[in-house]
């Protein structure tokens, strides 16, 4: 499901970076953001979140460029600011998604990045992460989980996210 936050604010984020975006390219980038969010794996999450904080590693740049090129063949991936905006928007897309395992990992990475890096290019990243984190914590507090049930639930989420060893220790 597309993120309402991204849909409402993407043009403003791009404007702040002084990108004049033709409507066709805007639509292609919006599709690219959705593609980044849906293709995100736990391993790629680290690079995506770091890119949202203007720490664009070569591996993240290559992956993001390949994914976005599928929706915008003219995309080069050479503009770090643009990559950071698209990465931030994709992080928000994941945070507002129903993919619980990836959402939780991105949430933890964003919360950690706030201590390591300065601020994300898209300021809404931290606000959305804070809101989603509070929702998750509220949901967890309202549940009465035993340790066994919690381990089984975490193992299931890891399995859905493609973890190598999803079985809880036994």
C-alpha positions in Angstrom: 0.0 0.0 0.0 1.5 3.4 -0.9 2.5 5.6 1.9 0.2 8.6 2.4 3.1 10.6 3.8 5.2 10.1 0.7 2.3 10.9 -1.6 1.5 14.1 0.2 5.1 15.4 0.7 7.4 14.1 -2.0 7.0 17.1 -4.3 7.9 19.4 -1.3 11.0 17.3 -0.5 12.2 17.5 -4.0 11.6 21.2 -4.2 13.8 21.7 -1.1 16.6 20.1 -2.9 16.0 22.5 -5.8 15.0 19.7 -8.2 12.7 20.9 -11.0 10.8 17.7 -11.6 8.7 17.2 -14.7 5.4 15.4 -13.8 6.4 12.3 -15.9 9.7 12.0 -14.0 8.0 12.7 -10.7 5.6 9.8 -11.4 8.5 7.6 -12.4 10.4 8.4 -9.2 7.3 7.8 -7.1 7.1 4.3 -8.7 10.8 3.9 -8.0 10.3 4.7 -4.3 7.6 2.0 -4.1 9.9 -0.4 -5.9 12.7 0.3 -3.5 10.4 -0.3 -0.5 9.1 -3.6 -2.0 12.6 -4.9 -3.0 14.1 -4.0 0.4 15.7 -6.9 2.2 17.2 -6.8 5.7 20.7 -6.7 4.3 19.8 -3.7 2.0 18.0 -1.9 4.8 21.3 -0.6 6.3 22.4 1.0 3.1 18.9 2.5 2.5 18.7 4.1 5.9 22.3 5.4 5.8 21.5 6.9 2.3 18.5 8.7 3.8 21.1 10.4 6.2 23.4 11.4 3.2 25.7 8.5 3.8 25.4 6.9 0.4 27.6 3.8 0.1 28.5 2.4 -3.4 26.6 -0.8 -2.8 23.4 1.2 -1.8 23.9 3.6 -4.8 24.2 0.7 -7.2 21.2 -1.1 -5.9 19.0 2.0 -5.7 20.1 3.1 -9.2 19.2 -0.3 -10.6 15.8 -0.4 -9.0 14.9 3.2 -9.9 16.2 2.8 -13.5 13.4 0.2 -14.0 10.9 3.0 -13.6 13.0 5.9 -15.0 15.5 4.8 -17.6 17.3 8.3 -17.5 18.1 7.9 -13.8 21.9 7.9 -13.2 22.2 7.8 -9.4 25.0 10.4 -9.5 23.2 13.0 -7.3 23.6 12.0 -3.7 21.0 14.5 -2.5 18.4 13.0 -4.8 19.4 9.5 -3.7 19.0 10.6 -0.1 15.6 12.0 -0.7 14.4 8.9 -2.5 15.9 6.7 0.2 14.2 8.7 2.9 10.9 8.4 1.0 11.4 4.6 0.6 12.2 4.3 4.3 8.9 6.1 5.1 7.1 3.8 2.6 8.5 0.8 4.6 7.7 2.3 8.0 4.1 2.9 6.9 3.7 -0.6 5.4 2.4 -3.9 6.7 5.7 -5.7 6.2 6.3 -6.0 10.0 9.7 -7.5 10.0 11.2 -5.1 7.5 9.3 -2.2 9.1 10.7 -3.0 12.5 14.3 -3.3 11.2 14.0 0.1 9.4 12.5 1.6 12.5 15.4 0.4 14.6 17.9 1.6 12.0 16.3 5.1 11.8 16.2 5.3 15.6 19.9 4.3 15.7 20.9 6.6 12.9 19.7 9.6 14.9 22.5 8.9 17.3 25.2 8.3 14.6 24.4 10.7 11.8 23.0 14.2 12.0 19.6 14.4 10.4 17.9 12.8 7.4 17.5 14.8 4.2 13.8 14.1 4.5 12.9 15.3 8.0 9.7 13.3 8.1 11.7 10.1 8.3 12.3 10.5 12.0 8.8 11.8 12.7 7.2 8.8 11.0 9.6 6.4 12.7 8.8 8.0 16.1 5.0 7.7 15.4 5.3 4.1 14.2 7.6 3.1 17.1 5.1 4.5 19.6 2.3 2.5 17.8 4.4 -0.7 18.0 5.3 -0.2 21.6 1.7 0.5 22.5 0.6 -2.7 20.7 3.3 -4.8 22.5 2.3 -3.4 25.9 -1.3 -4.3 25.2 -0.4 -7.9 24.5 0.2 -10.6 27.0 3.0 -12.6 25.4 4.9 -15.4 27.1 8.6 -15.7 26.2 7.9 -18.8 24.1 5.2 -17.0 22.1 7.4 -13.9 21.6 10.3 -16.1 20.4 8.0 -17.9 18.0 6.6 -14.6 16.7 10.1 -13.1 16.2 11.2 -16.3 14.4 8.2 -16.1 12.1 9.0 -12.4 11.3 12.6 -13.3 10.5 11.5 -16.2 8.3 9.2 -13.8 6.4 12.0 -11.4 6.0 14.3 -14.1 4.6 16.6 -14.6 7.5 19.1 -17.4 7.2 18.3 -19.0 10.5 14.7 -18.2 11.5 14.4 -20.9 14.2 14.4 -19.7 17.8 17.1 -21.1 20.1 15.9 -24.2 21.8 
